[in-house]
Amino acid sequence: MTNVWTRFRERPWSGPVLALVAGLAAALAHPPFGLLPGLLGYAGLLHLLDDANAARPLRSAFWRGWMAGLGYFGLGTWWIAEAFMVDAANQGWMAPFAVAAMASGLALFWGLAALVYRWIRPAGAWRILTFAGAFAALEWTRGHVLTGFPWNLPGETWRAGSWPSQAAALVGAYGLTWITLAIAAAPAVSIASWREGRTGKIVLGSAAAALVALYAYGAVVQSRPLGDGPPITVRIVQADIQQDAKWDAVRFSQIVQSYVSLTAAPYKGKPADIVIWPEGALPAATNDYLAPGTWVRQAIIDSLHPGQLLLIGGYRYEGAIQAPVYYNSLIALRRTADDLEVVGVYDKHRLVPFGEYLPAETFLTLIGFKSLAHLGDGFATGPRPAPLRIAPDLLVQPLICYESLFPGLAKSDPNVRVLINVSNDAWFGVTSGPLQHLNLASYRAIESAKPILRATPTGVSAVIDARGRIVPGARLDLGKSGVIDAPIPGKGEVTPFDNFGNLAFLALLLTSAVASVRPRAGKSFSSIARLQDLG
């Protein structure tokens, strides 16, 4: 067996293959898989970067980082293929190319992080801090380029609501990414230096202590009671409408009936103060189906009790009929004695590239990509997320679908009672995508110490408390139809992340920067010589 391993390691492709395995292992640590030993994939990657091809260390490090990213993002985002199968006749052919392009493009950030790490050439135990800093910085970059796509940050590996996840209230998801990477990568350094003296034991002991502290802090936080707010009850409606059904005009009335029937279902006690329908609940413009005199408007009126609020996700348009401007919106309606009145409108700010808008649209239209991919005109960008007052004493913060991925996207406001996350996860069917989205969105509750009301057409809908935990009995899983009736959970105290944003994360990156100027491995050499490594 030893000889087989030796021969394998002598192959020039063994490093990239092992890097791919390391990335897959790290991806398996995320929910819904939850195989936390997979975090050791980061230790494996660090070892492979230190062991990069001596003749071409920068090039070798880049490709090893890219291969690790390919495995990580390939497993983490394969579910996007499901979106292309909704209109399989026109778009199904793009599914494998989309998954490959997504994973390959996101992997570039890991390749660059690996290159930066190898460029610095840290020595000794300082390698851990440099590794954590390089990858955390590039993960932040991934969350901001082209509006960003911070899906499955390493810091969000921990199941939301678990003890380690509570550290997001201190340092945010990016800061927790740095901490997670540093702890997970430590075995690579400790094992390598174990026989050389005390360094390996100190490194491993420090990592273990940090991990214990992460769990202990979370346990203490979760032992504190949450504050009680005004008693407000909510009904979340999940009608289990598959995405392909929305293209069928014949089924429109059935979809409306599904939502209004669930909305009007009997209550065990007092009717809910708020009813929430998900993003894209009805496949038509809100301007049209909410117009006075329409049968849909009347059906909605009949399903509500006087005084009830309805929050409904849908698209709307403004401007001239010849050139309308479309928005992906959340509209707040109140049932009066015999009608509906609009009490607030929130327009989505952070749009999905290639899904809700087309980057470099003029160029891609010119070369024919837009028509080839059957892409429409997309949505206009709404203003930066701001709270929405839906009642004199009730301020809420909407986050539509994709927006729930972004730490600190909505500015902190202590007067906000609850976050409202409407999402159309029906695009991704019964895959890991909706389950991952639930976990990532729940981190916004931890960072802000505010509960989340989450509504989707097909699952997972839930009431999430201010610690990121799903309230018992307040969850509708994939493929389930029904309602969630529950009181809005209480808020927690204002968190350090709420107060200071990513300041703690910047301090951690500064720590990595300081560590990177410590003595480096091997002989020093000029920047010109390093550039030659790329050739």
Buried (B, 14 or more C-beta within 10 A) or exposed (E): EEEEEEEEEEEEEBBBBBBBBBBBBBBBBBBEBBEBEBBBBBBBBBBBBBBBBEEBBBBBBBBBBBBBBBBBBBBBBBBBBBBBBBEEEEBEEBBEEBBEEBBBBBBBBBBBBBBBBBBBBBEBBBBBBBBBBBBBBBBBEBBEEEBBBBBBBBBBBBBBBBBBBBBBBBBBBBBBBBBBBBBBBBBBBBBBBBEEEEBBEEBBEBBEEBBEBBBEBBEEBBEEEBEEBEEBBBBBBBBBBBBBBBEEEEBBEEBBBBBBBBBBEEEEEEBBBBBBBBBBBBBBBBEBBBEEEEEBBBBBBEBBBEEBBBBBBBBBBEEEEEEBEBBBBBBBBBBEEEEBEEBBBBBBBBBBBBBBBBEEBEEBEEEEBBEEBEBEEBBBBBEEBBBBEBBEEBBBBBBBBBBBBBBBBBEBEEEBBBBBBBBBBBBBBBBBBBBBBBBBBBBBBBBBBBBBBBBBBBBBBBBBBBBBBBBEEBBBBBEEBBBBBBBBBBBBEBBBBBEBBBEBBBEBBEBBBEBBEBEBEEEEEEEEEBEEBEE
